[in-house]
């Protein structure tokens, strides 16, 4: 599991948008609003897909 820091995640609407985008990508993940993180379960390709999807939404994500 890889933990991505998503410092621009501020509210439940952010969580909803992230959840919808990562679900569309078929990823296994967990969003933590309080910690401003997204945990991605999978290989580096899954992580790269998640980072790209978050970027498309306007969120910077870093390990």
DSSP file (Angstrom, degrees, kcal/mol; ACC not computed):
  #  RESIDUE AA STRUCTURE BP1 BP2  ACC     N-H-->O    O-->H-N    N-H-->O    O-->H-N    TCO  KAPPA ALPHA  PHI   PSI    X-CA   Y-CA   Z-CA
    1    1 A X              0   0    0      0, 0.0     2,-0.5     0, 0.0    40,-0.2   0.000 360.0 360.0 360.0 135.4    0.0    0.0    0.0
    2    2 A X  E     -A   40   0A   0     38,-2.8    38,-3.2    41,-0.1     2,-0.6  -0.941 360.0-144.6-113.6 131.1    1.3    3.5   -0.9
    3    3 A X  E     -A   39   0A   0     -2,-0.5     2,-0.5    36,-0.2    36,-0.2  -0.845  13.4-162.8 -97.6 121.6    0.2    6.5    1.0
    4    4 A X  E     -A   38   0A   0     34,-3.0    34,-2.2    -2,-0.6     2,-0.4  -0.894  14.4-135.9-103.3 130.6   -0.2    9.7   -1.1
    5    5 A X  E     -AB  37  62A   0     57,-3.9    57,-1.9    -2,-0.5     2,-0.3  -0.728  20.6-177.1 -81.8 130.1   -0.3   13.1    0.6
    6    6 A X    >   +     0   0    0     30,-3.3     3,-1.9    -2,-0.4    55,-0.1  -0.704   5.3 174.8-129.0  78.6   -3.1   15.2   -0.9
    7    7 A X  T 3  S+     0   0    0     -2,-0.3    -1,-0.1     1,-0.3    54,-0.1   0.699  73.7  61.1 -64.3 -20.4   -2.7   18.6    0.9
    8    8 A X  T 3  S+     0   0    0     52,-0.4     2,-0.7    28,-0.1    -1,-0.3   0.417  73.9 109.9 -88.0   3.6   -5.4   20.4   -1.1
    9    9 A X    <   +     0   0    0     -3,-1.9    -3,-0.1     1,-0.2     3,-0.1  -0.701  34.9 154.4 -79.9 116.5   -8.1   18.0    0.0
   10   10 A X        +     0   0    0     -2,-0.7     2,-0.3     1,-0.1    -1,-0.2   0.634  48.7  16.8-120.1 -18.8  -10.3   20.1    2.3
   11   11 A X  S  > S-     0   0    0      1,-0.1     4,-1.8     0, 0.0     3,-0.3  -0.875  80.3 -88.7-151.4 176.2  -13.9   18.8    2.4
   12   12 A X  H  > S+     0   0    0     -2,-0.3     4,-2.5     1,-0.2     5,-0.1   0.801 121.1  60.6 -64.0 -29.7  -16.3   15.9    1.8
   13   13 A X  H  > S+     0   0    0      2,-0.2     4,-2.5     1,-0.2    -1,-0.2   0.902 104.0  50.0 -64.5 -39.5  -16.9   17.2   -1.8
   14   14 A X  H  > S+     0   0    0     -3,-0.3     4,-2.6     2,-0.2     5,-0.2   0.929 110.4  50.1 -60.4 -45.4  -13.1   16.7   -2.4
   15   15 A X  H  X S+     0   0    0     -4,-1.8     4,-2.8     1,-0.2    -2,-0.2   0.909 110.4  50.0 -60.0 -43.4  -13.5   13.2   -1.0
   16   16 A X  H  X S+     0   0    0     -4,-2.5     4,-2.6     2,-0.2    -1,-0.2   0.934 111.8  47.0 -62.3 -47.2  -16.5   12.5   -3.3
   17   17 A X  H  X S+     0   0    0     -4,-2.5     4,-2.2     2,-0.2    -2,-0.2   0.912 115.1  46.2 -62.5 -42.9  -14.6   13.7   -6.4
   18   18 A X  H  X S+     0   0    0     -4,-2.6     4,-2.7     2,-0.2     5,-0.3   0.929 112.6  50.3 -64.9 -45.3  -11.5   11.7   -5.6
   19   19 A X  H  X S+     0   0    0     -4,-2.8     4,-2.1    -5,-0.2    -2,-0.2   0.919 111.6  47.8 -60.1 -45.6  -13.6    8.6   -4.8
   20   20 A X  H  X S+     0   0    0     -4,-2.6     4,-2.1    -5,-0.2    -1,-0.2   0.924 113.9  46.9 -62.0 -44.6  -15.5    8.8   -8.0
   21   21 A X  H  X S+     0   0    0     -4,-2.2     4,-1.2     1,-0.2    -2,-0.2   0.920 115.2  43.8 -66.1 -44.7  -12.3    9.3  -10.1
   22   22 A X  H  <>S+     0   0    0     -4,-2.7     5,-2.1     1,-0.2     4,-0.3   0.834 111.9  53.8 -72.8 -30.9  -10.3    6.5   -8.5
   23   23 A X  H ><5S+     0   0    0     -4,-2.1     3,-1.6    -5,-0.3    -1,-0.2   0.912 105.4  54.2 -65.7 -42.5  -13.3    4.1   -8.6
   24   24 A X  H 3<5S+     0   0    0     -4,-2.1    -1,-0.2     1,-0.3    -2,-0.2   0.839 105.4  54.3 -58.1 -33.1  -13.6    4.8  -12.4
   25   25 A X  T 3<5S-     0   0    0     -4,-1.2    -1,-0.3    -5,-0.1    -2,-0.2   0.541 114.8-120.1 -79.5  -6.6   -9.9    3.8  -12.7
   26   26 A X  T < 5 +     0   0    0     -3,-1.6     2,-0.2    -4,-0.3    -3,-0.2   0.767  59.6 153.2  76.0  25.7  -10.7    0.5  -11.0
   27   27 A X      < -     0   0    0     -5,-2.1     2,-0.6    19,-0.0    -1,-0.2  -0.549  47.1-130.8 -90.4 152.8   -8.3    1.1   -8.2
   28   28 A X  E     +C   41   0A   0     13,-0.7    13,-2.9    -2,-0.2     2,-0.3  -0.913  51.6 140.8 -96.9 123.8   -8.4   -0.2   -4.6
   29   29 A X  E     -C   40   0A   0     -2,-0.6     2,-0.3    11,-0.2    11,-0.2  -0.951  43.8-140.5-157.0 168.7   -7.9    2.8   -2.3
   30   30 A X  E     -C   39   0A   0      9,-1.9     9,-3.0    -2,-0.3     2,-0.4  -0.983  16.5-149.0-141.3 130.1   -8.9    4.5    1.0
   31   31 A X  E     -C   38   0A   0     -2,-0.3     2,-0.5     7,-0.2     7,-0.2  -0.860   8.1-168.9-102.6 132.1   -9.4    8.2    1.3
   32   32 A X  E  >> -C   37   0A   0      5,-3.0     5,-2.1    -2,-0.4     4,-0.9  -0.900   5.7-177.7-122.5 100.0   -8.6    9.9    4.7
   33   33 A X  T >45S+     0   0    0     -2,-0.5     3,-0.5     1,-0.2    -1,-0.2   0.916  83.4  52.8 -63.7 -44.4   -9.9   13.5    4.8
   34   34 A X  T 345S+     0   0    0      1,-0.3    -1,-0.2     2,-0.1    -2,-0.0   0.890 118.5  36.1 -60.5 -40.1   -8.5   14.2    8.3
   35   35 A X  T 345S-     0   0    0      2,-0.1    -1,-0.3   -30,-0.0    -2,-0.2   0.523 104.1-130.9 -89.4  -6.0   -5.0   13.0    7.3
   36   36 A X  T <<5 +     0   0    0     -4,-0.9   -30,-3.3    -3,-0.5     2,-0.3   0.920  64.5 126.5  53.8  48.1   -5.3   14.5    3.8
   37   37 A X  E   < -AC   5  32A   0     -5,-2.1    -5,-3.0   -32,-0.2     2,-0.4  -0.918  51.9-153.4-132.7 158.5   -4.1   11.2    2.3
   38   38 A X  E     -AC   4  31A   0    -34,-2.2   -34,-3.0    -2,-0.3     2,-0.6  -0.989  15.1-152.5-128.4 122.3   -5.1    8.6   -0.2
   39   39 A X  E     -AC   3  30A   0     -9,-3.0    -9,-1.9    -2,-0.4     2,-0.5  -0.856  11.7-161.2 -96.3 121.5   -3.9    5.0    0.4
   40   40 A X  E     -AC   2  29A   0    -38,-3.2   -38,-2.8    -2,-0.6     2,-0.7  -0.905   5.7-152.0-108.3 125.4   -3.5    3.1   -2.9
   41   41 A X  E     + C   0  28A   0    -13,-2.9   -13,-0.7    -2,-0.5     2,-0.3  -0.859  58.2  52.0 -97.2 116.1   -3.4   -0.6   -2.8
   42   42 A X  S    S-     0   0    0     -2,-0.7    -2,-0.1   -15,-0.1   -15,-0.0  -0.934  85.9 -46.9 152.0-174.0   -1.4   -2.0   -5.8
   43   43 A X     >  -     0   0    0     -2,-0.3     4,-1.9     1,-0.1     3,-0.3  -0.078  66.6 -84.4 -81.0-176.2    1.8   -1.8   -7.8
   44   44 A X  H  > S+     0   0    0      1,-0.2     4,-2.7     2,-0.2     5,-0.2   0.810 128.5  58.4 -63.1 -29.4    3.6    1.3   -9.0
   45   45 A X  H  > S+     0   0    0      2,-0.2     4,-2.3     1,-0.2    -1,-0.2   0.907 105.5  49.2 -66.0 -39.9    1.4    1.4  -12.1
   46   46 A X  H  > S+     0   0    0     -3,-0.3     4,-2.3     2,-0.2    -2,-0.2   0.907 112.3  48.5 -63.3 -41.5   -1.7    1.7   -9.8
   47   47 A X  H  X S+     0   0    0     -4,-1.9     4,-2.7     2,-0.2    -2,-0.2   0.922 110.9  49.9 -63.9 -44.4    0.0    4.5   -7.9
   48   48 A X  H  X S+     0   0    0     -4,-2.7     4,-2.3     1,-0.2    -2,-0.2   0.892 110.3  50.9 -61.8 -39.6    0.9    6.3  -11.1
   49   49 A X  H  X S+     0   0    0     -4,-2.3     4,-2.5     2,-0.2    -1,-0.2   0.912 111.1  48.5 -63.1 -43.0   -2.7    6.0  -12.3
   50   50 A X  H  X S+     0   0    0     -4,-2.3     4,-2.7     2,-0.2     5,-0.2   0.923 110.8  49.8 -63.5 -44.9   -4.0    7.4   -9.0
   51   51 A X  H  X S+     0   0    0     -4,-2.7     4,-2.5     1,-0.2    -2,-0.2   0.913 112.4  48.2 -61.1 -42.6   -1.5   10.3   -9.2
   52   52 A X  H  X S+     0   0    0     -4,-2.3     4,-2.4     2,-0.2    -1,-0.2   0.917 111.7  49.0 -64.8 -43.1   -2.6   11.1  -12.7
   53   53 A X  H  X S+     0   0    0     -4,-2.5     4,-1.1     2,-0.2    -2,-0.2   0.907 112.6  48.1 -63.4 -41.6   -6.3   10.9  -11.9
   54   54 A X  H  X>S+     0   0    0     -4,-2.7     5,-2.7     1,-0.2     4,-0.5   0.908 110.4  51.9 -64.8 -41.3   -5.8   13.2   -8.9
   55   55 A X  H ><5S+     0   0    0     -4,-2.5     3,-1.4     1,-0.2    -2,-0.2   0.901 104.6  56.1 -60.6 -41.9   -3.8   15.6  -11.1
   56   56 A X  H 3<5S+     0   0    0     -4,-2.4    -1,-0.2     1,-0.3    -2,-0.2   0.803 107.3  50.3 -60.5 -28.8   -6.7   15.7  -13.6
   57   57 A X  H 3<5S-     0   0    0     -4,-1.1    -1,-0.3    -3,-0.4    -2,-0.2   0.561 125.3-104.1 -84.4  -9.4   -8.9   16.8  -10.7
   58   58 A X  T <<5S+     0   0    0     -3,-1.4     2,-0.5    -4,-0.5    -3,-0.2   0.606  78.7 130.3  96.0  13.7   -6.5   19.5   -9.7
   59   59 A X      < -     0   0    0     -5,-2.7     2,-0.4    -6,-0.1    -1,-0.3  -0.875  52.6-138.7-103.4 130.6   -5.0   17.8   -6.7
   60   60 A X        -     0   0    0     -2,-0.5   -52,-0.4    -3,-0.1     2,-0.4  -0.732  25.4-171.8 -79.8 132.4   -1.2   17.6   -6.1
   61   61 A X        +     0   0    0     -2,-0.4     2,-0.3   -55,-0.1   -55,-0.2  -0.995   8.7 169.8-130.1 132.3   -0.4   14.1   -4.8
   62   62 A X  B      B    5   0A   0    -57,-1.9   -57,-3.9    -2,-0.4    -2,-0.0  -0.989 360.0 360.0-141.8 151.2    3.0   13.0   -3.5
   63   63 A X              0   0    0     -2,-0.3   -60,-0.1   -59,-0.2    -1,-0.0   0.471 360.0 360.0 -76.7 360.0    4.4   10.0   -1.7
